[in-house]
Amino acid sequence: MIENKFRCAAYIRVSTDEQVATWGSIDWQKDIIMERVKSQRDHTINEKRHIYIDDWYSWAKDDRPA
């Protein structure tokens, strides 16, 4: 029998030192997300394809990458 799983995706972002202090580093956020997904037996996430990281780019700046 094929087991149905919910495919998950995650968006991780920090753009200021204050956000790192509040939400944690990119690596910490990623670890928490992976632990949570793995703890749900009917969920799965492809770490290389479905975790989107926006690291140190502020939405208020015009020079951020697309």
mmCIF file of the N, C-alpha and C atoms, coordinates in Angstrom:
data_MODEL
# 
_entry.id   MODEL 
# 
loop_
_atom_site.group_PDB 
_atom_site.id 
_atom_site.type_symbol 
_atom_site.label_atom_id 
_atom_site.label_alt_id 
_atom_site.label_comp_id 
_atom_site.label_asym_id 
_atom_site.label_entity_id 
_atom_site.label_seq_id 
_atom_site.pdbx_PDB_ins_code 
_atom_site.Cartn_x 
_atom_site.Cartn_y 
_atom_site.Cartn_z 
_atom_site.occupancy 
_atom_site.B_iso_or_equiv 
_atom_site.pdbx_formal_charge 
_atom_site.auth_seq_id 
_atom_site.auth_comp_id 
_atom_site.auth_asym_id 
_atom_site.auth_atom_id 
_atom_site.pdbx_PDB_model_num 
ATOM 1   N N  . MET A 1 1  ? 0.840  -1.189 0.000  1.00 0.00 ? 1  MET A N  1 
ATOM 2   C CA . MET A 1 1  ? 0.000  0.000  0.000  1.00 0.00 ? 1  MET A CA 1 
ATOM 3   C C  . MET A 1 1  ? 0.883  1.249  0.000  1.00 0.00 ? 1  MET A C  1 
ATOM 4   N N  . ILE A 1 2  ? 0.599  2.189  -0.879 1.00 0.00 ? 2  ILE A N  1 
ATOM 5   C CA . ILE A 1 2  ? 1.359  3.431  -0.950 1.00 0.00 ? 2  ILE A CA 1 
ATOM 6   C C  . ILE A 1 2  ? 0.818  4.396  0.105  1.00 0.00 ? 2  ILE A C  1 
ATOM 7   N N  . GLU A 1 3  ? 1.728  4.937  0.863  1.00 0.00 ? 3  GLU A N  1 
ATOM 8   C CA . GLU A 1 3  ? 1.356  5.872  1.927  1.00 0.00 ? 3  GLU A CA 1 
ATOM 9   C C  . GLU A 1 3  ? 1.274  7.289  1.378  1.00 0.00 ? 3  GLU A C  1 
ATOM 10  N N  . ASN A 1 4  ? 0.162  7.968  1.642  1.00 0.00 ? 4  ASN A N  1 
ATOM 11  C CA . ASN A 1 4  ? 0.014  9.362  1.222  1.00 0.00 ? 4  ASN A CA 1 
ATOM 12  C C  . ASN A 1 4  ? 0.708  10.268 2.226  1.00 0.00 ? 4  ASN A C  1 
ATOM 13  N N  . LYS A 1 5  ? 1.450  11.224 1.728  1.00 0.00 ? 5  LYS A N  1 
ATOM 14  C CA . LYS A 1 5  ? 2.152  12.175 2.590  1.00 0.00 ? 5  LYS A CA 1 
ATOM 15  C C  . LYS A 1 5  ? 1.849  13.584 2.117  1.00 0.00 ? 5  LYS A C  1 
ATOM 16  N N  . PHE A 1 6  ? 1.799  14.496 3.071  1.00 0.00 ? 6  PHE A N  1 
ATOM 17  C CA . PHE A 1 6  ? 1.673  15.910 2.763  1.00 0.00 ? 6  PHE A CA 1 
ATOM 18  C C  . PHE A 1 6  ? 3.059  16.436 2.438  1.00 0.00 ? 6  PHE A C  1 
ATOM 19  N N  . ARG A 1 7  ? 3.233  16.994 1.262  1.00 0.00 ? 7  ARG A N  1 
ATOM 20  C CA . ARG A 1 7  ? 4.515  17.599 0.908  1.00 0.00 ? 7  ARG A CA 1 
ATOM 21  C C  . ARG A 1 7  ? 4.546  19.014 1.450  1.00 0.00 ? 7  ARG A C  1 
ATOM 22  N N  . CYS A 1 8  ? 5.605  19.349 2.144  1.00 0.00 ? 8  CYS A N  1 
ATOM 23  C CA . CYS A 1 8  ? 5.727  20.653 2.789  1.00 0.00 ? 8  CYS A CA 1 
ATOM 24  C C  . CYS A 1 8  ? 6.793  21.496 2.106  1.00 0.00 ? 8  CYS A C  1 
ATOM 25  N N  . ALA A 1 9  ? 6.667  22.797 2.283  1.00 0.00 ? 9  ALA A N  1 
ATOM 26  C CA . ALA A 1 9  ? 7.676  23.757 1.856  1.00 0.00 ? 9  ALA A CA 1 
ATOM 27  C C  . ALA A 1 9  ? 7.830  24.768 2.983  1.00 0.00 ? 9  ALA A C  1 
ATOM 28  N N  . ALA A 1 10 ? 8.990  25.401 3.038  1.00 0.00 ? 10 ALA A N  1 
ATOM 29  C CA . ALA A 1 10 ? 9.248  26.373 4.102  1.00 0.00 ? 10 ALA A CA 1 
ATOM 30  C C  . ALA A 1 10 ? 9.950  27.586 3.522  1.00 0.00 ? 10 ALA A C  1 
ATOM 31  N N  . TYR A 1 11 ? 9.667  28.730 4.131  1.00 0.00 ? 11 TYR A N  1 
ATOM 32  C CA . TYR A 1 11 ? 10.317 29.994 3.773  1.00 0.00 ? 11 TYR A CA 1 
ATOM 33  C C  . TYR A 1 11 ? 10.982 30.515 5.040  1.00 0.00 ? 11 TYR A C  1 
ATOM 34  N N  . ILE A 1 12 ? 12.281 30.704 4.979  1.00 0.00 ? 12 ILE A N  1 
ATOM 35  C CA . ILE A 1 12 ? 13.059 31.160 6.128  1.00 0.00 ? 12 ILE A CA 1 
ATOM 36  C C  . ILE A 1 12 ? 13.676 32.507 5.775  1.00 0.00 ? 12 ILE A C  1 
ATOM 37  N N  . ARG A 1 13 ? 13.576 33.452 6.720  1.00 0.00 ? 13 ARG A N  1 
ATOM 38  C CA . ARG A 1 13 ? 14.077 34.792 6.410  1.00 0.00 ? 13 ARG A CA 1 
ATOM 39  C C  . ARG A 1 13 ? 14.566 35.493 7.665  1.00 0.00 ? 13 ARG A C  1 
ATOM 40  N N  . VAL A 1 14 ? 15.696 36.125 7.556  1.00 0.00 ? 14 VAL A N  1 
ATOM 41  C CA . VAL A 1 14 ? 16.149 37.134 8.522  1.00 0.00 ? 14 VAL A CA 1 
ATOM 42  C C  . VAL A 1 14 ? 16.855 38.218 7.731  1.00 0.00 ? 14 VAL A C  1 
ATOM 43  N N  . SER A 1 15 ? 16.684 39.468 8.168  1.00 0.00 ? 15 SER A N  1 
ATOM 44  C CA . SER A 1 15 ? 17.357 40.555 7.457  1.00 0.00 ? 15 SER A CA 1 
ATOM 45  C C  . SER A 1 15 ? 18.032 41.532 8.407  1.00 0.00 ? 15 SER A C  1 
ATOM 46  N N  . THR A 1 16 ? 17.857 41.326 9.713  1.00 0.00 ? 16 THR A N  1 
ATOM 47  C CA . THR A 1 16 ? 18.506 42.217 10.678 1.00 0.00 ? 16 THR A CA 1 
ATOM 48  C C  . THR A 1 16 ? 19.010 41.409 11.868 1.00 0.00 ? 16 THR A C  1 
ATOM 49  N N  . ASP A 1 17 ? 19.957 41.984 12.597 1.00 0.00 ? 17 ASP A N  1 
ATOM 50  C CA . ASP A 1 17 ? 20.451 41.329 13.806 1.00 0.00 ? 17 ASP A CA 1 
ATOM 51  C C  . ASP A 1 17 ? 19.330 41.170 14.844 1.00 0.00 ? 17 ASP A C  1 
ATOM 52  N N  . GLU A 1 18 ? 18.412 42.130 14.866 1.00 0.00 ? 18 GLU A N  1 
ATOM 53  C CA . GLU A 1 18 ? 17.278 42.060 15.798 1.00 0.00 ? 18 GLU A CA 1 
ATOM 54  C C  . GLU A 1 18 ? 16.393 40.842 15.478 1.00 0.00 ? 18 GLU A C  1 
ATOM 55  N N  . GLN A 1 19 ? 16.193 40.567 14.199 1.00 0.00 ? 19 GLN A N  1 
ATOM 56  C CA . GLN A 1 19 ? 15.407 39.395 13.824 1.00 0.00 ? 19 GLN A CA 1 
ATOM 57  C C  . GLN A 1 19 ? 16.109 38.101 14.218 1.00 0.00 ? 19 GLN A C  1 
ATOM 58  N N  . VAL A 1 20 ? 17.425 38.050 14.091 1.00 0.00 ? 20 VAL A N  1 
ATOM 59  C CA . VAL A 1 20 ? 18.174 36.872 14.515 1.00 0.00 ? 20 VAL A CA 1 
ATOM 60  C C  . VAL A 1 20 ? 17.984 36.664 16.017 1.00 0.00 ? 20 VAL A C  1 
ATOM 61  N N  . ALA A 1 21 ? 18.038 37.748 16.789 1.00 0.00 ? 21 ALA A N  1 
ATOM 62  C CA . ALA A 1 21 ? 17.855 37.648 18.237 1.00 0.00 ? 21 ALA A CA 1 
ATOM 63  C C  . ALA A 1 21 ? 16.444 37.179 18.586 1.00 0.00 ? 21 ALA A C  1 
ATOM 64  N N  . THR A 1 22 ? 15.463 37.576 17.806 1.00 0.00 ? 22 THR A N  1 
ATOM 65  C CA . THR A 1 22 ? 14.066 37.225 18.075 1.00 0.00 ? 22 THR A CA 1 
ATOM 66  C C  . THR A 1 22 ? 13.709 35.846 17.540 1.00 0.00 ? 22 THR A C  1 
ATOM 67  N N  . TRP A 1 23 ? 14.030 35.576 16.277 1.00 0.00 ? 23 TRP A N  1 
ATOM 68  C CA . TRP A 1 23 ? 13.598 34.353 15.615 1.00 0.00 ? 23 TRP A CA 1 
ATOM 69  C C  . TRP A 1 23 ? 14.669 33.290 15.547 1.00 0.00 ? 23 TRP A C  1 
ATOM 70  N N  . GLY A 1 24 ? 15.921 33.651 15.765 1.00 0.00 ? 24 GLY A N  1 
ATOM 71  C CA . GLY A 1 24 ? 17.016 32.701 15.629 1.00 0.00 ? 24 GLY A CA 1 
ATOM 72  C C  . GLY A 1 24 ? 17.645 32.777 14.245 1.00 0.00 ? 24 GLY A C  1 
ATOM 73  N N  . SER A 1 25 ? 18.775 32.132 14.125 1.00 0.00 ? 25 SER A N  1 
ATOM 74  C CA . SER A 1 25 ? 19.521 32.152 12.867 1.00 0.00 ? 25 SER A CA 1 
ATOM 75  C C  . SER A 1 25 ? 18.804 31.337 11.796 1.00 0.00 ? 25 SER A C  1 
ATOM 76  N N  . ILE A 1 26 ? 19.259 31.474 10.583 1.00 0.00 ? 26 ILE A N  1 
ATOM 77  C CA . ILE A 1 26 ? 18.739 30.677 9.470  1.00 0.00 ? 26 ILE A CA 1 
ATOM 78  C C  . ILE A 1 26 ? 18.878 29.192 9.789  1.00 0.00 ? 26 ILE A C  1 
ATOM 79  N N  . ASP A 1 27 ? 20.061 28.781 10.248 1.00 0.00 ? 27 ASP A N  1 
ATOM 80  C CA . ASP A 1 27 ? 20.290 27.365 10.560 1.00 0.00 ? 27 ASP A CA 1 
ATOM 81  C C  . ASP A 1 27 ? 19.363 26.876 11.665 1.00 0.00 ? 27 ASP A C  1 
ATOM 82  N N  . TRP A 1 28 ? 19.162 27.682 12.694 1.00 0.00 ? 28 TRP A N  1 
ATOM 83  C CA . TRP A 1 28 ? 18.274 27.297 13.794 1.00 0.00 ? 28 TRP A CA 1 
ATOM 84  C C  . TRP A 1 28 ? 16.840 27.137 13.292 1.00 0.00 ? 28 TRP A C  1 
ATOM 85  N N  . GLN A 1 29 ? 16.371 28.101 12.482 1.00 0.00 ? 29 GLN A N  1 
ATOM 86  C CA . GLN A 1 29 ? 15.017 28.015 11.938 1.00 0.00 ? 29 GLN A CA 1 
ATOM 87  C C  . GLN A 1 29 ? 14.849 26.758 11.082 1.00 0.00 ? 29 GLN A C  1 
ATOM 88  N N  . LYS A 1 30 ? 15.864 26.488 10.261 1.00 0.00 ? 30 LYS A N  1 
ATOM 89  C CA . LYS A 1 30 ? 15.812 25.306 9.399  1.00 0.00 ? 30 LYS A CA 1 
ATOM 90  C C  . LYS A 1 30 ? 15.759 24.023 10.231 1.00 0.00 ? 30 LYS A C  1 
ATOM 91  N N  . ASP A 1 31 ? 16.557 23.948 11.279 1.00 0.00 ? 31 ASP A N  1 
ATOM 92  C CA . ASP A 1 31 ? 16.551 22.772 12.154 1.00 0.00 ? 31 ASP A CA 1 
ATOM 93  C C  . ASP A 1 31 ? 15.178 22.565 12.797 1.00 0.00 ? 31 ASP A C  1 
ATOM 94  N N  . ILE A 1 32 ? 14.576 23.642 13.272 1.00 0.00 ? 32 ILE A N  1 
ATOM 95  C CA . ILE A 1 32 ? 13.255 23.561 13.901 1.00 0.00 ? 32 ILE A CA 1 
ATOM 96  C C  . ILE A 1 32 ? 12.210 23.075 12.895 1.00 0.00 ? 32 ILE A C  1 
ATOM 97  N N  . ILE A 1 33 ? 12.262 23.607 11.687 1.00 0.00 ? 33 ILE A N  1 
ATOM 98  C CA . ILE A 1 33 ? 11.311 23.195 10.650 1.00 0.00 ? 33 ILE A CA 1 
ATOM 99  C C  . ILE A 1 33 ? 11.490 21.719 10.323 1.00 0.00 ? 33 ILE A C  1 
ATOM 100 N N  . MET A 1 34 ? 12.728 21.283 10.136 1.00 0.00 ? 34 MET A N  1 
ATOM 101 C CA . MET A 1 34 ? 12.983 19.881 9.804  1.00 0.00 ? 34 MET A CA 1 
ATOM 102 C C  . MET A 1 34 ? 12.527 18.957 10.930 1.00 0.00 ? 34 MET A C  1 
ATOM 103 N N  . GLU A 1 35 ? 12.780 19.323 12.176 1.00 0.00 ? 35 GLU A N  1 
ATOM 104 C CA . GLU A 1 35 ? 12.323 18.517 13.311 1.00 0.00 ? 35 GLU A CA 1 
ATOM 105 C C  . GLU A 1 35 ? 10.806 18.400 13.309 1.00 0.00 ? 35 GLU A C  1 
ATOM 106 N N  . ARG A 1 36 ? 10.133 19.511 13.069 1.00 0.00 ? 36 ARG A N  1 
ATOM 107 C CA . ARG A 1 36 ? 8.671  19.517 13.089 1.00 0.00 ? 36 ARG A CA 1 
ATOM 108 C C  . ARG A 1 36 ? 8.092  18.635 11.981 1.00 0.00 ? 36 ARG A C  1 
ATOM 109 N N  . VAL A 1 37 ? 8.624  18.776 10.767 1.00 0.00 ? 37 VAL A N  1 
ATOM 110 C CA . VAL A 1 37 ? 8.124  17.974 9.649  1.00 0.00 ? 37 VAL A CA 1 
ATOM 111 C C  . VAL A 1 37 ? 8.380  16.490 9.910  1.00 0.00 ? 37 VAL A C  1 
ATOM 112 N N  . LYS A 1 38 ? 9.576  16.158 10.375 1.00 0.00 ? 38 LYS A N  1 
ATOM 113 C CA . LYS A 1 38 ? 9.913  14.754 10.636 1.00 0.00 ? 38 LYS A CA 1 
ATOM 114 C C  . LYS A 1 38 ? 9.081  14.165 11.771 1.00 0.00 ? 38 LYS A C  1 
ATOM 115 N N  . SER A 1 39 ? 8.609  14.996 12.682 1.00 0.00 ? 39 SER A N  1 
ATOM 116 C CA . SER A 1 39 ? 7.803  14.494 13.801 1.00 0.00 ? 39 SER A CA 1 
ATOM 117 C C  . SER A 1 39 ? 6.376  14.131 13.375 1.00 0.00 ? 39 SER A C  1 
ATOM 118 N N  . GLN A 1 40 ? 5.983  14.580 12.204 1.00 0.00 ? 40 GLN A N  1 
ATOM 119 C CA . GLN A 1 40 ? 4.653  14.279 11.667 1.00 0.00 ? 40 GLN A CA 1 
ATOM 120 C C  . GLN A 1 40 ? 4.796  13.125 10.676 1.00 0.00 ? 40 GLN A C  1 
ATOM 121 N N  . ARG A 1 41 ? 4.288  11.964 11.029 1.00 0.00 ? 41 ARG A N  1 
ATOM 122 C CA . ARG A 1 41 ? 4.532  10.787 10.190 1.00 0.00 ? 41 ARG A CA 1 
ATOM 123 C C  . ARG A 1 41 ? 3.932  10.893 8.790  1.00 0.00 ? 41 ARG A C  1 
ATOM 124 N N  . ASP A 1 42 ? 2.947  11.769 8.608  1.00 0.00 ? 42 ASP A N  1 
ATOM 125 C CA . ASP A 1 42 ? 2.322  11.893 7.294  1.00 0.00 ? 42 ASP A CA 1 
ATOM 126 C C  . ASP A 1 42 ? 2.782  13.133 6.522  1.00 0.00 ? 42 ASP A C  1 
ATOM 127 N N  . HIS A 1 43 ? 3.912  13.706 6.929  1.00 0.00 ? 43 HIS A N  1 
ATOM 128 C CA . HIS A 1 43 ? 4.471  14.889 6.255  1.00 0.00 ? 43 HIS A CA 1 
ATOM 129 C C  . HIS A 1 43 ? 5.872  14.574 5.730  1.00 0.00 ? 43 HIS A C  1 
ATOM 130 N N  . THR A 1 44 ? 6.239  15.243 4.656  1.00 0.00 ? 44 THR A N  1 
ATOM 131 C CA . THR A 1 44 ? 7.577  15.097 4.109  1.00 0.00 ? 44 THR A CA 1 
ATOM 132 C C  . THR A 1 44 ? 8.026  16.438 3.528  1.00 0.00 ? 44 THR A C  1 
ATOM 133 N N  . ILE A 1 45 ? 9.339  16.632 3.486  1.00 0.00 ? 45 ILE A N  1 
ATOM 134 C CA . ILE A 1 45 ? 9.897  17.844 2.885  1.00 0.00 ? 45 ILE A CA 1 
ATOM 135 C C  . ILE A 1 45 ? 11.213 17.480 2.218  1.00 0.00 ? 45 ILE A C  1 
ATOM 136 N N  . ASN A 1 46 ? 11.417 18.002 1.020  1.00 0.00 ? 46 ASN A N  1 
ATOM 137 C CA . ASN A 1 46 ? 12.686 17.830 0.337  1.00 0.00 ? 46 ASN A CA 1 
ATOM 138 C C  . ASN A 1 46 ? 13.546 19.032 0.712  1.00 0.00 ? 46 ASN A C  1 
ATOM 139 N N  . GLU A 1 47 ? 14.518 18.801 1.577  1.00 0.00 ? 47 GLU A N  1 
ATOM 140 C CA . GLU A 1 47 ? 15.315 19.899 2.147  1.00 0.00 ? 47 GLU A CA 1 
ATOM 141 C C  . GLU A 1 47 ? 16.032 20.730 1.089  1.00 0.00 ? 47 GLU A C  1 
ATOM 142 N N  . LYS A 1 48 ? 16.480 20.117 0.032  1.00 0.00 ? 48 LYS A N  1 
ATOM 143 C CA . LYS A 1 48 ? 17.233 20.847 -0.996 1.00 0.00 ? 48 LYS A CA 1 
ATOM 144 C C  . LYS A 1 48 ? 16.319 21.606 -1.969 1.00 0.00 ? 48 LYS A C  1 
ATOM 145 N N  . ARG A 1 49 ? 15.074 21.168 -2.120 1.00 0.00 ? 49 ARG A N  1 
ATOM 146 C CA . ARG A 1 49 ? 14.193 21.787 -3.105 1.00 0.00 ? 49 ARG A CA 1 
ATOM 147 C C  . ARG A 1 49 ? 13.088 22.641 -2.507 1.00 0.00 ? 49 ARG A C  1 
ATOM 148 N N  . HIS A 1 50 ? 12.702 22.407 -1.264 1.00 0.00 ? 50 HIS A N  1 
ATOM 149 C CA . HIS A 1 50 ? 11.501 23.046 -0.750 1.00 0.00 ? 50 HIS A CA 1 
ATOM 150 C C  . HIS A 1 50 ? 11.713 23.884 0.506  1.00 0.00 ? 50 HIS A C  1 
ATOM 151 N N  . ILE A 1 51 ? 12.930 24.262 0.751  1.00 0.00 ? 51 ILE A N  1 
ATOM 152 C CA . ILE A 1 51 ? 13.197 25.240 1.800  1.00 0.00 ? 51 ILE A CA 1 
ATOM 153 C C  . ILE A 1 51 ? 13.802 26.459 1.110  1.00 0.00 ? 51 ILE A C  1 
ATOM 154 N N  . TYR A 1 52 ? 13.078 27.547 1.183  1.00 0.00 ? 52 TYR A N  1 
ATOM 155 C CA . TYR A 1 52 ? 13.483 28.784 0.527  1.00 0.00 ? 52 TYR A CA 1 
ATOM 156 C C  . TYR A 1 52 ? 14.063 29.723 1.582  1.00 0.00 ? 52 TYR A C  1 
ATOM 157 N N  . ILE A 1 53 ? 15.268 30.206 1.329  1.00 0.00 ? 53 ILE A N  1 
ATOM 158 C CA . ILE A 1 53 ? 15.972 31.019 2.317  1.00 0.00 ? 53 ILE A CA 1 
ATOM 159 C C  . ILE A 1 53 ? 16.223 32.414 1.749  1.00 0.00 ? 53 ILE A C  1 
ATOM 160 N N  . ASP A 1 54 ? 15.817 33.411 2.507  1.00 0.00 ? 54 ASP A N  1 
ATOM 161 C CA . ASP A 1 54 ? 16.033 34.822 2.164  1.00 0.00 ? 54 ASP A CA 1 
ATOM 162 C C  . ASP A 1 54 ? 16.932 35.374 3.268  1.00 0.00 ? 54 ASP A C  1 
ATOM 163 N N  . ASP A 1 55 ? 18.216 35.332 3.048  1.00 0.00 ? 55 ASP A N  1 
ATOM 164 C CA . ASP A 1 55 ? 19.205 35.591 4.090  1.00 0.00 ? 55 ASP A CA 1 
ATOM 165 C C  . ASP A 1 55 ? 19.798 36.994 3.985  1.00 0.00 ? 55 ASP A C  1 
ATOM 166 N N  . TRP A 1 56 ? 19.491 37.837 4.963  1.00 0.00 ? 56 TRP A N  1 
ATOM 167 C CA . TRP A 1 56 ? 20.081 39.163 5.123  1.00 0.00 ? 56 TRP A CA 1 
ATOM 168 C C  . TRP A 1 56 ? 19.716 40.142 4.026  1.00 0.00 ? 56 TRP A C  1 
ATOM 169 N N  . TYR A 1 57 ? 18.559 39.973 3.417  1.00 0.00 ? 57 TYR A N  1 
ATOM 170 C CA . TYR A 1 57 ? 18.087 40.954 2.453  1.00 0.00 ? 57 TYR A CA 1 
ATOM 171 C C  . TYR A 1 57 ? 16.827 41.601 2.989  1.00 0.00 ? 57 TYR A C  1 
ATOM 172 N N  . SER A 1 58 ? 16.829 42.861 3.081  1.00 0.00 ? 58 SER A N  1 
ATOM 173 C CA . SER A 1 58 ? 15.670 43.582 3.583  1.00 0.00 ? 58 SER A CA 1 
ATOM 174 C C  . SER A 1 58 ? 14.741 43.928 2.420  1.00 0.00 ? 58 SER A C  1 
ATOM 175 N N  . TRP A 1 59 ? 13.443 43.815 2.655  1.00 0.00 ? 59 TRP A N  1 
ATOM 176 C CA . TRP A 1 59 ? 12.464 44.203 1.639  1.00 0.00 ? 59 TRP A CA 1 
ATOM 177 C C  . TRP A 1 59 ? 12.487 45.707 1.402  1.00 0.00 ? 59 TRP A C  1 
ATOM 178 N N  . ALA A 1 60 ? 13.057 46.444 2.320  1.00 0.00 ? 60 ALA A N  1 
ATOM 179 C CA . ALA A 1 60 ? 13.095 47.899 2.190  1.00 0.00 ? 60 ALA A CA 1 
ATOM 180 C C  . ALA A 1 60 ? 14.217 48.367 1.262  1.00 0.00 ? 60 ALA A C  1 
ATOM 181 N N  . LYS A 1 61 ? 15.102 47.476 0.851  1.00 0.00 ? 61 LYS A N  1 
ATOM 182 C CA . LYS A 1 61 ? 16.237 47.854 0.012  1.00 0.00 ? 61 LYS A CA 1 
ATOM 183 C C  . LYS A 1 61 ? 15.946 47.549 -1.453 1.00 0.00 ? 61 LYS A C  1 
ATOM 184 N N  . ASP A 1 62 ? 16.388 48.433 -2.316 1.00 0.00 ? 62 ASP A N  1 
ATOM 185 C CA . ASP A 1 62 ? 16.207 48.233 -3.737 1.00 0.00 ? 62 ASP A CA 1 
ATOM 186 C C  . ASP A 1 62 ? 17.249 47.307 -4.352 1.00 0.00 ? 62 ASP A C  1 
ATOM 187 N N  . ASP A 1 63 ? 18.368 47.070 -3.653 1.00 0.00 ? 63 ASP A N  1 
ATOM 188 C CA . ASP A 1 63 ? 19.458 46.293 -4.252 1.00 0.00 ? 63 ASP A CA 1 
ATOM 189 C C  . ASP A 1 63 ? 19.419 44.815 -3.904 1.00 0.00 ? 63 ASP A C  1 
ATOM 190 N N  . ARG A 1 64 ? 18.301 44.310 -3.393 1.00 0.00 ? 64 ARG A N  1 
ATOM 191 C CA . ARG A 1 64 ? 18.208 42.889 -3.052 1.00 0.00 ? 64 ARG A CA 1 
ATOM 192 C C  . ARG A 1 64 ? 18.026 42.085 -4.333 1.00 0.00 ? 64 ARG A C  1 
ATOM 193 N N  . PRO A 1 65 ? 18.453 40.807 -4.315 1.00 0.00 ? 65 PRO A N  1 
ATOM 194 C CA . PRO A 1 65 ? 18.265 39.967 -5.507 1.00 0.00 ? 65 PRO A CA 1 
ATOM 195 C C  . PRO A 1 65 ? 16.781 39.676 -5.747 1.00 0.00 ? 65 PRO A C  1 
ATOM 196 N N  . ALA A 1 66 ? 16.452 39.352 -6.972 1.00 0.00 ? 66 ALA A N  1 
ATOM 197 C CA . ALA A 1 66 ? 15.062 39.042 -7.323 1.00 0.00 ? 66 ALA A CA 1 
ATOM 198 C C  . ALA A 1 66 ? 14.585 37.794 -6.615 1.00 0.00 ? 66 ALA A C  1 
# 
